[in-house]
Amino acid sequence: MPVIKVSLIKGYDEQTRQRLMQRLTDAVRATIAAPLEAIIVALDESSPASYMRGRQSRVPGAPLPSAGTVVREYLGAMERRELDAARACLHDDFKMVFPGDRQMDTLEQLIEWSATRYSSIGKTIEAVEECFADDGMTVYCFGTLNGTWLDGERFSGIRFIDRFTLDDGKIHRQLVWNDLAEY
């Protein structure tokens, strides 16, 4: 029966505390053959006045948004062509790679490139899965593409999978695979 005790400065909202405890539980389950109901995670909270580091009282750091939420916000903003909102989800060193090893580092490059392929595109997301990685969070998003070709013909049901890596709550890399070339 693994027991994990975490000490935090008081001030994190309930959603952040719950997400932390769920992720710690998942980390134990991925490492130790312990049944879910046997894994205990307990948070001990100290008021900022009762917490000191380096002779200074401290306040809680800002919680990071859920990586899956960041990816969904980015994809939604891109579909609506709200580039400023999409850009707000990106790391300063953002890079993306599309099929055919097409590498880009700005959203404008993507818009220009895609204008030669289709007139509109959207994603029906079937799942968004978050994973821990050595370099931050990894998110897999998969489902189907739908839209309109340049000749006005509609398409749908084309498979896609995107792999995102996030650093400090921002999308650092996006790798894209899809079956558009098959159509």
C-alpha positions in Angstrom: 0.0 0.0 0.0 2.0 3.0 -1.2 1.4 6.3 0.7 2.5 9.5 -0.8 2.6 12.7 1.4 3.0 16.1 -0.2 3.6 19.4 1.5 2.2 22.5 -0.2 1.8 26.1 0.6 -1.9 26.7 1.2 -3.6 28.6 -1.7 -4.0 26.2 -4.6 -7.6 25.8 -5.8 -9.3 22.5 -5.4 -9.1 21.6 -9.1 -5.3 22.0 -9.0 -5.0 19.9 -5.8 -7.2 17.2 -7.3 -5.2 17.1 -10.6 -1.9 16.8 -8.6 -3.2 13.9 -6.5 -4.6 12.1 -9.6 -1.3 12.5 -11.4 0.7 11.2 -8.4 -1.7 8.2 -8.2 -1.1 7.6 -11.9 2.7 7.8 -11.5 2.5 5.1 -8.8 0.3 2.9 -10.9 2.7 3.2 -13.8 5.6 2.2 -11.6 4.3 -0.2 -8.9 1.9 -3.1 -9.3 -0.5 -1.6 -6.7 -4.3 -1.7 -7.0 -5.8 1.7 -7.4 -7.8 1.5 -4.2 -4.5 0.8 -2.3 -2.7 4.0 -3.4 -3.0 6.8 -0.9 -2.1 10.4 -1.6 -2.3 13.0 1.2 -1.7 16.7 0.9 -0.5 18.6 4.0 -0.9 22.4 3.5 0.9 25.2 5.4 -0.3 28.8 5.4 2.1 31.1 3.7 2.9 32.7 7.1 4.0 29.2 8.3 6.3 28.5 5.4 9.7 29.9 4.8 12.5 29.2 2.4 15.7 31.2 2.4 14.5 33.3 5.4 11.5 34.5 3.3 7.9 33.6 3.6 6.6 32.2 0.3 3.3 32.1 -1.6 2.2 29.3 -3.9 3.5 29.3 -7.5 1.0 29.5 -10.3 -0.5 26.2 -11.3 0.1 25.1 -14.9 -3.0 24.6 -17.0 -3.9 21.1 -18.0 -1.8 20.2 -21.1 -4.9 18.7 -22.8 -6.8 21.9 -22.2 -4.0 24.0 -23.8 -3.9 21.7 -26.8 -7.7 21.9 -27.2 -7.6 25.7 -26.9 -4.9 25.9 -29.5 -6.6 23.6 -32.0 -9.9 25.5 -31.5 -8.3 28.8 -32.1 -6.5 27.5 -35.2 -9.8 26.2 -36.6 -11.4 29.6 -36.1 -8.2 31.2 -37.5 -7.8 33.3 -34.3 -4.1 33.4 -34.6 -3.4 35.6 -31.6 -5.3 33.2 -29.3 -3.5 30.2 -30.9 -0.1 32.0 -30.5 -0.9 32.6 -26.8 -0.7 28.8 -26.4 2.8 28.5 -28.0 6.3 28.4 -26.5 8.7 31.0 -27.8 10.7 28.2 -29.6 7.6 26.6 -31.2 8.2 24.2 -34.1 5.8 22.0 -36.0 6.3 19.1 -38.5 3.7 18.0 -41.0 3.6 15.0 -43.3 6.4 15.0 -45.9 8.7 16.4 -43.2 7.3 19.9 -43.8 8.8 21.9 -40.9 7.4 25.3 -39.9 7.8 27.6 -36.9 5.1 30.2 -37.4 1.4 29.9 -37.8 1.5 32.2 -40.8 3.7 29.6 -42.6 1.1 26.9 -41.8 -1.8 29.0 -43.1 0.2 29.8 -46.3 1.1 26.2 -46.9 -2.4 24.8 -46.2 -4.0 27.3 -48.6 -2.4 25.3 -51.4 -4.1 22.1 -50.2 -7.6 22.9 -49.0 -9.9 25.9 -48.5 -11.1 24.9 -45.0 -10.4 22.2 -42.4 -11.7 21.1 -39.1 -11.0 18.4 -36.6 -13.4 16.0 -34.9 -11.4 15.0 -31.8 -12.0 11.5 -30.5 -9.5 11.7 -27.6 -6.8 13.8 -26.0 -4.3 11.8 -23.9 -1.7 13.4 -21.6 1.6 11.6 -20.8 4.6 12.6 -18.8 7.9 12.8 -20.6 11.5 13.7 -19.7 11.1 17.1 -21.4 7.7 18.1 -20.0 4.2 16.9 -20.9 3.3 15.0 -24.1 -0.2 15.2 -25.4 -1.6 12.9 -28.2 -4.7 14.2 -29.9 -6.5 12.0 -32.5 -9.6 11.9 -34.5 -10.8 12.8 -38.0 -10.4 15.7 -40.4 -13.2 17.3 -42.3 -13.3 20.3 -44.7 -13.4 21.5 -48.2 -10.8 20.9 -51.0 -9.7 23.7 -53.2 -12.2 22.6 -55.9 -15.2 23.0 -53.5 -15.6 19.3 -52.8 -16.2 18.4 -49.2 -14.2 15.7 -47.3 -14.6 14.0 -44.0 -13.5 11.0 -42.0 -9.8 11.4 -42.7 -7.7 10.1 -39.8 -5.2 12.3 -38.0 -3.0 12.1 -34.9 -1.0 15.1 -33.5 1.7 14.7 -30.9 2.4 17.9 -28.8 5.1 18.5 -26.3 4.5 21.2 -23.7 7.0 23.1 -21.6 5.9 25.4 -18.8 2.3 25.1 -20.0 3.1 26.1 -23.6 3.2 24.0 -26.8 6.8 23.5 -27.7 6.5 21.0 -30.6 3.7 19.7 -32.7 4.1 16.6 -34.9 1.3 15.9 -37.3 0.3 12.6 -39.1 -2.8 12.3 -41.2 -4.1 10.4 -44.3 -4.9 13.6 -46.4 -2.4 12.4 -49.0 -4.5 9.2 -49.5 -7.4 11.4 -50.7 
